[in-house]
Amino acid sequence: MSPLRTQKKRSPGRPKENKSIRELKVKTWFAAVAEVSGKSAYELEKEFAPSYVDREEFGKHRARLWDKYRLGKTMPTMIKTENGRRPVALLVEDVYPGTIKWLQSPIWVLLDLGIELSMNDLRLIYESLDPRIAGLIIDDEKGQLFWRKHNSDPDQLVAKLHKAGTIDGLIALVCLWRESILCQQFPLHNAIQKHFKTSIAGFPQVIVKALQKLY
């Protein structure tokens, strides 16, 4: 991760999409599907090709959509099309459960510094995580206004999240990274920087390489 950067102001309306992060999201989803299925882009496209495709002539007429997913160039559909066709991401999820989480994860919003986030936004993300992870950060007994646990030793908190070795632990780390920028907590930011490379080491290589490149 790079040193602290000031948040960019954006004009009202929908924030401009970060193409690098969008590409990373699709690549990570494809890598997860390929790993679970043990199939290539060609094999996956044939498996999930529309019913009207002539399977015997598939090699000559394929749309190469899955090659585009592999390269992060096209986002798989996640909502029904106008003709009612089921979206690709859901079709894949039916066959290979757990893969859609890579498209829906809050980690992509957290990584995009062009999207402004408040502490309330971060709280909602923390609350969506595994209770064992969220419990390291949120103090339910403090109520609505002062919900954040006080951590006198940021290194200890980051080490616990690193030890968890789960995607929720990784999301919490990136959430803390955004929090450190938002609240100008340099010791927390420094602790995350120190543990970041080892914290992401166990995740799919596509996300490890891209996160190292982006941050």
C-alpha positions in Angstrom: 0.0 0.0 0.0 1.2 3.5 -0.8 1.7 6.3 1.7 -1.3 8.3 2.9 -3.1 10.1 0.2 -5.8 12.8 0.4 -9.2 11.8 -0.8 -10.2 13.2 -4.2 -13.3 15.4 -4.3 -15.8 14.1 -6.8 -18.7 15.8 -8.5 -22.3 14.9 -7.5 -23.7 11.7 -9.0 -22.3 8.3 -9.6 -18.5 8.1 -9.0 -16.3 7.4 -12.0 -15.5 3.7 -12.1 -11.9 2.7 -11.4 -11.0 0.5 -14.4 -8.0 -1.1 -12.7 -10.1 -2.3 -9.8 -13.0 -3.4 -12.1 -10.5 -5.4 -14.1 -9.1 -6.9 -10.9 -12.5 -7.9 -9.7 -13.4 -9.8 -12.8 -10.0 -11.5 -13.0 -10.3 -12.6 -9.4 -13.8 -14.0 -10.1 -12.6 -15.9 -13.1 -9.6 -17.3 -11.2 -11.9 -18.5 -8.5 -14.2 -20.2 -11.0 -11.3 -21.7 -12.9 -9.7 -23.0 -9.7 -13.0 -24.6 -8.4 -14.0 -26.1 -11.7 -10.5 -27.1 -12.9 -11.5 -25.8 -16.4 -10.1 -23.4 -19.0 -11.8 -20.3 -20.4 -12.8 -22.4 -23.5 -14.3 -25.2 -21.4 -16.2 -22.8 -19.2 -17.6 -20.9 -22.1 -18.8 -24.2 -23.7 -20.4 -25.2 -20.3 -22.2 -21.9 -19.9 -22.9 -21.0 -23.5 -26.5 -20.2 -24.3 -28.7 -23.2 -25.3 -29.0 -21.9 -28.9 -25.3 -22.3 -29.6 -24.5 -25.3 -31.8 -22.1 -27.3 -29.5 -20.7 -29.2 -32.5 -19.6 -25.9 -34.1 -18.8 -24.2 -30.8 -15.1 -23.8 -31.6 -15.8 -21.9 -34.8 -18.5 -19.6 -33.5 -17.8 -19.0 -29.8 -18.0 -15.4 -28.5 -14.8 -15.7 -26.5 -16.6 -14.1 -23.5 -14.7 -16.2 -21.1 -11.4 -15.1 -22.5 -12.5 -11.5 -21.8 -13.4 -12.5 -18.2 -10.0 -14.1 -17.8 -8.4 -10.8 -18.9 -10.8 -8.7 -16.9 -12.1 -6.9 -20.0 -15.8 -7.7 -19.6 -18.0 -7.8 -16.5 -20.2 -10.9 -16.2 -23.9 -10.1 -16.0 -25.4 -10.2 -12.5 -29.0 -9.2 -13.3 -31.6 -10.6 -15.7 -31.5 -9.2 -19.2 -34.5 -7.7 -20.9 -35.4 -11.1 -22.5 -35.3 -12.7 -19.1 -32.1 -14.7 -19.5 -30.5 -15.6 -16.3 -27.2 -13.7 -15.6 -23.9 -15.6 -16.1 -22.7 -14.9 -12.6 -25.7 -16.6 -11.1 -25.6 -19.5 -13.5 -22.0 -20.1 -12.5 -22.9 -19.7 -8.8 -25.5 -22.5 -9.1 -22.8 -24.9 -10.4 -19.8 -23.6 -8.4 -21.1 -22.2 -5.1 -19.1 -19.4 -3.4 -17.7 -17.9 -6.6 -20.0 -14.9 -6.8 -18.7 -13.5 -3.5 -15.6 -12.3 -5.4 -17.9 -10.0 -7.5 -20.0 -8.8 -4.5 -17.2 -8.3 -2.0 -17.0 -4.8 -0.4 -13.2 -5.0 -0.8 -13.5 -3.4 -4.3 -15.3 -0.3 -2.9 -12.7 -0.1 -0.1 -9.8 -0.2 -2.5 -11.2 2.6 -4.6 -10.0 5.9 -3.1 -12.2 7.7 -5.6 -15.2 6.6 -3.7 -15.8 8.6 -0.5 -16.7 6.5 2.5 -17.8 7.6 6.0 -17.3 5.8 9.3 -20.9 4.7 9.1 -20.1 3.0 5.7 -17.1 1.3 7.3 -19.2 0.2 10.3 -21.8 -1.5 8.0 -18.9 -3.4 6.3 -17.4 -4.5 9.6 -20.9 -5.7 10.8 -21.2 -7.8 7.6 -18.1 -9.8 8.5 -17.7 -13.0 10.5 -18.6 -12.1 14.1 -15.2 -13.3 15.3 -13.6 -10.7 13.0 -16.1 -7.9 13.7 -15.8 -8.5 17.4 -12.1 -7.4 17.2 -13.2 -4.0 16.0 -16.8 -3.3 17.1 -17.9 -2.8 20.7 -21.6 -3.6 20.8 -21.9 -2.4 24.4 -20.9 1.2 23.5 -24.1 1.8 21.6 -24.8 3.7 18.4 -22.4 6.7 18.7 -19.2 5.2 20.1 -19.1 1.7 18.6 -15.4 1.5 17.7 -13.2 -0.5 20.1 -10.2 1.4 21.4 -7.0 -0.4 20.3 -4.0 0.9 22.1 -1.8 -1.4 20.1 -2.6 -1.3 16.3 0.1 -4.0 15.6 -1.7 -6.4 17.9 -5.0 -5.9 16.1 -3.5 -6.2 12.6 -1.6 -9.3 13.7 -4.8 -11.0 14.9 -6.5 -10.2 11.5 -3.5 -11.5 9.7 -3.6 -14.7 11.8 -7.2 -15.3 10.9 -6.2 -16.0 7.3 -9.7 -15.6 5.9 -11.2 -13.3 3.2 -13.2 -11.6 6.0 -9.9 -10.9 7.8 -8.5 -9.4 4.6 -11.6 -7.2 4.1 -11.3 -6.0 7.7 -7.6 -5.1 7.1 -8.5 -3.1 4.0 -11.4 -1.5 5.9 -8.9 -0.5 8.6 -6.7 0.9 6.0 -9.5 3.2 4.8 -10.3 4.1 8.4 -6.7 5.0 9.0 -6.9 7.5 6.1 -10.3 8.8 7.0 -9.4 9.4 10.7 -5.7 10.2 10.1 -4.5 7.4 12.3 -0.9 7.0 11.1 0.1 4.3 13.7 -2.7 2.1 12.4 -1.8 2.8 8.8 1.8 2.0 9.5 0.9 -1.3 11.2 -1.2 -2.4 8.2 1.6 -1.4 5.8 4.0 -3.6 7.9 1.8 -6.7 7.8 0.1 -6.2 4.4 2.3 -8.4 2.1 2.2 -11.4 4.5 -1.5 -10.9 5.1 -2.4 -11.4 1.5 0.1 -14.1 0.7 -2.4 -17.0 1.1 -5.0 -15.6 -1.3 -5.4 -16.3 -5.1 -2.3 -15.1 -6.9 -4.3 -12.8 -9.2 -5.5 -10.7 -6.3 -2.1 -10.9 -4.5 -0.2 -9.5 -7.5 -2.8 -6.9 -8.3 -3.1 -5.6 -4.8 0.7 -5.3 -4.5 0.7 -3.4 -7.8 -2.2 -1.1 -6.9 -1.2 -0.5 -3.3 
